[in-house]
């Protein structure tokens, strides 16, 4: 399918994004303060919706 940009300039004027559902599964506790890396990608792009996946990495392990 290739890459597609989802930046504000791609949406019609006045269009909004609504987050209808979001869940987080924590695998290990992350101390505060801690440096983390976050990866995000689009899993599916539909006609009126899209699905994304994010992961939080701490010390090289997927923490959430």
VMD Tcl script that draws the C-alpha trace (Angstrom):
set ca {
  {0.00 0.00 0.00}
  {2.90 2.39 0.63}
  {3.21 5.37 2.91}
  {0.57 8.04 3.30}
  {0.88 11.31 5.15}
  {-1.75 12.11 7.77}
  {-0.91 15.70 8.56}
  {-3.42 18.52 9.11}
  {-2.85 19.86 5.58}
  {-4.22 16.61 4.11}
  {-7.67 17.05 5.67}
  {-10.48 19.21 4.31}
  {-10.94 22.55 6.04}
  {-12.87 22.07 9.29}
  {-12.27 18.30 9.44}
  {-11.51 16.83 12.84}
  {-10.09 13.58 14.17}
  {-12.07 11.87 16.92}
  {-10.38 9.22 19.05}
  {-13.30 6.88 19.71}
  {-11.34 4.15 21.50}
  {-7.86 3.83 22.94}
  {-6.38 1.09 25.10}
  {-2.98 0.71 26.73}
  {-1.45 -2.59 27.84}
  {1.45 -2.10 30.26}
  {3.99 -4.93 30.31}
  {6.55 -3.57 32.81}
  {6.53 -0.59 35.18}
  {8.48 2.45 33.95}
  {10.09 4.55 36.69}
  {9.73 8.31 36.73}
  {11.69 10.06 35.40}
  {12.84 7.73 32.64}
  {13.79 8.16 29.01}
  {11.56 6.21 26.65}
  {11.24 5.73 22.91}
  {7.81 5.74 21.28}
  {7.04 4.15 17.94}
  {3.77 4.77 16.11}
  {2.48 3.40 12.83}
  {-0.74 3.25 10.85}
  {-2.13 -0.29 10.65}
  {-5.14 0.34 8.44}
  {-6.60 3.24 6.46}
  {-10.27 2.99 5.64}
  {-12.73 5.29 3.90}
  {-13.72 7.17 7.05}
  {-11.35 5.84 9.70}
  {-7.85 4.64 10.39}
  {-6.23 2.41 13.00}
  {-2.84 3.09 14.53}
  {-0.54 1.18 16.85}
  {1.94 2.71 19.27}
  {4.58 1.09 21.47}
  {6.64 2.49 24.33}
  {10.17 1.12 24.72}
  {12.23 1.49 27.88}
  {15.77 0.14 28.17}
  {15.33 -1.75 24.91}
  {12.17 -3.58 26.02}
  {8.61 -3.03 24.95}
  {7.01 -1.63 28.11}
  {3.58 -0.62 26.82}
}
mol new
graphics top color blue
foreach p $ca { graphics top sphere $p radius 0.5 }
foreach p [lrange $ca 0 end-1] q [lrange $ca 1 end] { graphics top cylinder $p $q radius 0.2 }
display resetview
